[in-house]
Amino acid sequence: MSARGWSTIVVAILLVAGLWWLSSGAGDPDPDPASGSKVSSSAPSQTGGYDGTQQAKPSQQTQQTEGGGEQTDPVSGLPVIAQADLPPEAIETMALIEQDGPFPYGKDGAVFSNFEGILPDEKSGYYREYTVPTPGEDDRGARRIVTGQDGEMYYTADHYESFSLIEGTR
């Protein structure tokens, strides 16, 4: 293969990797400046701190059954989290979703593409993502609620590395 052919392949690979990186939200360290607003709260997060830097342990993110085990959603296989166990900012975000906004960040309501493959496989455009503000963060932070067209809601505290189904939304 010629040098030009190899160059074309390398450029194509870099382009695909860059698009994936941008669509995952990794290239968005700042809140949407056009919105001009931020939601904040002085309440401690579920992770135990006011700054939201600690991550919740899986046992904190899942609902306990009577026998002490964790409840799992039979459709997705994901842990289930009770709404009462969500951080207060997530409850506020759920209320905004229910009333269709207004949302504090321009990217709220954008299509979530499920590149990680953690959520159930659905057609393109099925999922939407919303920011759950993290007290003390200067940007959108890592917390999100992802909604499905059938009304289900998933919570992630670690920017899509793991999800829990929010109880009562399926």
Number of C-alpha atoms within 10 A of each C-alpha: 5 6 8 9 9 11 11 11 12 11 11 12 11 12 12 10 12 13 11 14 13 11 15 17 15 11 12 15 12 12 21 17 10 9 13 10 12 16 15 13 14 11 14 16 22 21 18 14 14 17 15 22 16 14 16 15 10 14 12 15 25 23 23 17 10 8 6 8 11 17 18 18 15 9 9 14 14 20 23 24 27 16 18 11 16 19 21 19 23 24 16 14 22 19 12 15 18 10 9 10 13 11 18 22 22 16 18 21 19 13 17 19 19 20 12 10 10 14 22 12 12 13 9 10 13 15 23 19 21 27 24 28 28 26 22 15 16 12 15 23 22 22 21 24 27 26 24 19 11 10 11 15 22 24 26 18 26 15 16 21 10 16 24 25 28 27 20 12 13 13
